[in-house]
Structure formats: structure tokens, C-alpha cells
Amino acid sequence: MPMDFPDLDSLKRAAEIHKFREYHEESESEDEYREALADHVETIDMIEGQEIRNKVGWDKFTPQQNINTLKRAMLIKKRG
């Protein structure tokens, strides 16, 4: 089921579910936290990680976001 992650509150809920660290308001931006959380979640669920990174569910990805998702998947497979 696709999920949107449009704001900081949605990121904080995802972080709690995935046992990720808390947001450090004083030392990082929402975009930095989003990227760190997406990298963490990507190791568990590639698609959800991309949904976090892109702020929208997979059903709303743009063609470029789909291409970027495939590129990331290929890079992960090469490293793994």
C-alpha cells in the first residue's frame, strides 16, 4: 500500500516505527533528516525508503523518480 511522507510529523512516525533516531532540530534540516531516514529504511524496504525520499507513495512517483528508484536498486544489488 503506497504511503505519503509529506511533512516532518510523518517522518517522525516512520522513524519510530523503524526504530530510527530522533530528529535533531538544532543540527539538521528536515531534508537532511529525510535523507538519513530514507537511507535507513531503504535497507529494510526499498520502496518505502523511496517513498520517504520522494515525499509521496510509489503510485505518485514521477517518471524520473521511478528511474532514480531503479538506479538505487541496481547500486544496492551491486554492493550486496
DRENLUMTI-442471 format. One record per residue: chain; x, y, z of N, C-alpha, C in turn. Coordinates in steps of 0.05 Angstrom, whole numbers, plus 32768, in hexadecimal, padded with zeros to 4 digits. Layout:
# residues N
['A',[X,Y,Z],[X,Y,Z],[X,Y,Z]]
...
This chain:
# residues 80
['A',[8011,7FE9,8000],[8000,8000,8000],[8012,8019,8000]]
['A',[800F,802B,7FED],[801F,8043,7FEC],[801A,8055,8003]]
['A',[8030,8063,800C],[802E,8076,8022],[803C,8090,801A]]
['A',[8030,80A6,8022],[803C,80C0,801E],[804A,80C9,8038]]
['A',[8060,80D8,8035],[806F,80E2,804C],[8074,8100,8047]]
['A',[805E,8110,8048],[8060,812C,803F],[806D,813F,8053]]
['A',[806F,8137,806C],[8078,814B,8080],[8088,813E,8096]]
['A',[8092,814E,80A8],[80A3,8145,80BE],[8095,8131,80D0]]
['A',[807B,8137,80D6],[806C,8124,80E8],[806B,8108,80DC]]
['A',[8067,8106,80C2],[8066,80EC,80B5],[8081,80DE,80B6]]
['A',[8097,80EE,80B4],[80B2,80E3,80B7],[80B7,80D8,80D3]]
['A',[80AE,80E8,80E7],[80B2,80DF,8103],[80A3,80C5,8109]]
['A',[808B,80C2,80FE],[807C,80A9,8102],[808A,8092,80F5]]
['A',[8094,8096,80DC],[80A3,8081,80CE],[80BC,807A,80DD]]
['A',[80CA,808E,80E8],[80E3,8089,80F7],[80DD,8078,810F]]
['A',[80C8,807D,811D],[80C1,806E,8135],[80BA,8051,812D]]
['A',[80AB,804D,8118],[80A4,8032,810F],[80BD,8022,8108]]
['A',[80D0,8030,80FA],[80E8,8022,80F1],[80FF,8023,8104]]
['A',[80F9,802D,811D],[810E,802E,8132],[8126,803E,8129]]
['A',[8120,8055,811D],[8135,8067,8114],[8138,807D,8129]]
['A',[814E,808B,8129],[8153,80A0,813C],[813F,80B7,813A]]
['A',[813F,80C8,814F],[812D,80DF,814F],[8139,80F5,813E]]
['A',[8128,8107,8136],[812F,811F,8127],[813E,8132,8138]]
['A',[8155,813D,812F],[8165,8150,813D],[8160,816C,8132]]
['A',[814C,8178,813C],[8142,8192,8132],[8158,81A7,8130]]
['A',[816A,81A7,8144],[817F,81BC,8145],[8195,81B8,8131]]
['A',[8199,819F,8128],[81B1,819A,8118],[81AC,818F,80FC]]
['A',[8192,818B,80F4],[818D,8181,80D9],[8173,818B,80CF]]
['A',[8171,818D,80B5],[8159,8196,80A8],[8146,817E,80A4]]
['A',[812D,8184,809E],[811A,816F,8098],[8123,815E,8080]]
['A',[812F,816B,806C],[8138,815D,8055],[814F,814A,805C]]
['A',[8162,8153,806D],[8178,8141,8076],[816D,8129,8085]]
['A',[815A,812E,8097],[814E,8118,80A6],[813F,8105,8094]]
['A',[8131,8110,8080],[8122,8100,806D],[8135,80ED,805E]]
['A',[814C,80F8,8055],[815F,80E7,8046],[816B,80D1,8058]]
['A',[8172,80D9,8071],[817D,80C5,8084],[8169,80AF,808A]]
['A',[8150,80B7,808F],[813B,80A3,8094],[8136,8092,807B]]
['A',[8135,809E,8064],[8131,808F,804B],[8147,807A,8047]]
['A',[8160,8082,804C],[8177,806F,804A],[8174,8058,805D]]
['A',[816B,805E,8075],[8167,8049,8089],[8150,8036,8081]]
['A',[813A,8041,807A],[8122,8031,8073],[8127,8021,8059]]
['A',[8137,802C,8047],[813D,801F,802D],[8149,8004,8031]]
['A',[8158,8000,8047],[8165,7FE6,804C],[8151,7FD2,8055]]
['A',[813A,7FDB,805F],[8124,7FC9,8068],[810F,7FC5,8052]]
['A',[8107,7FDB,8045],[80F3,7FDC,8031],[80F9,7FF1,801C]]
['A',[8103,7FE8,8006],[810D,7FFA,7FF1],[80F7,800E,7FE8]]
['A',[80DF,8005,7FE4],[80CA,8016,7FDA],[80C2,802B,7FEF]]
['A',[80BF,8023,8008],[80B8,8036,801D],[80CE,804B,8020]]
['A',[80E7,8042,801E],[80FD,8055,801F],[80FB,806B,800A]]
['A',[80F3,8062,7FF2],[80EF,8075,7FDC],[80D7,8087,7FE0]]
['A',[80C2,807C,7FEC],[80AB,808C,7FF2],[80B2,80A2,8006]]
['A',[80C3,809C,8019],[80CC,80B0,802D],[80DD,80C5,801E]]
['A',[80EF,80BB,800E],[8101,80CD,7FFF],[80F1,80E0,7FEC]]
['A',[80DC,80D5,7FDF],[80CD,80E4,7FCB],[80B4,80F3,7FD7]]
['A',[80AE,80EE,7FF0],[8098,80FA,7FFE],[807C,80EF,7FF6]]
['A',[807B,80DE,7FE2],[8061,80D4,7FD9],[8063,80B5,7FD5]]
['A',[804C,80A9,7FD5],[804A,808C,7FD1],[8053,8084,7FB5]]
['A',[805B,806B,7FB1],[8065,8062,7F98],[8052,8066,7F81]]
['A',[8038,8066,7F87],[8024,806A,7F72],[8024,8087,7F67]]
['A',[8032,8099,7F74],[8034,80B5,7F6C],[8050,80BD,7F62]]
['A',[8062,80A9,7F60],[807D,80AF,7F57],[807C,80BB,7F3B]]
['A',[808D,80CE,7F35],[8090,80D8,7F1A],[80A1,80C4,7F0B]]
['A',[80A2,80C6,7EF0],[80B3,80B5,7EE1],[80D0,80B6,7EEA]]
['A',[80DA,80CF,7EF1],[80F5,80D2,7EFA],[80FA,80C4,7F15]]
['A',[80E6,80C6,7F27],[80E8,80B8,7F41],[80E9,809A,7F3D]]
['A',[80DA,8090,7F2A],[80DB,8073,7F24],[80F6,806B,7F1A]]
['A',[8102,807B,7F09],[811D,8075,7EFF],[8131,8076,7F16]]
['A',[812F,808A,7F27],[8141,808C,7F3D],[813F,8074,7F50]]
['A',[8126,806B,7F54],[8122,8053,7F65],[8130,803B,7F59]]
['A',[812D,8037,7F3F],[813A,8020,7F32],[8158,8022,7F34]]
['A',[8163,803A,7F30],[8180,803E,7F32],[818A,8037,7F4E]]
['A',[817B,8041,7F62],[8183,803B,7F7E],[8182,801C,7F83]]
['A',[816D,800F,7F79],[816B,7FF2,7F7D],[8182,7FE4,7F70]]
['A',[818A,7FED,7F59],[81A1,7FE0,7F4B],[81BB,7FE4,7F5A]]
['A',[81BF,7FFC,7F65],[81D7,8002,7F75],[81D8,7FF1,7F8E]]
['A',[81C1,7FEE,7F9B],[81C0,7FDE,7FB3],[81C6,7FC0,7FAD]]
['A',[81BB,7FB7,7F97],[81C0,7F9B,7F8F],[81DD,7F97,7F89]]
['A',[81EA,7FAA,7F7C],[8207,7FA7,7F76],[8218,7FA6,7F8F]]
['A',[8210,7FB7,7FA3],[821F,7FB8,7FBD],[821B,7F9F,7FCD]]
['A',[8202,7F94,7FCB],[81FA,7F7E,7FDC],[8205,7F64,7FD3]]
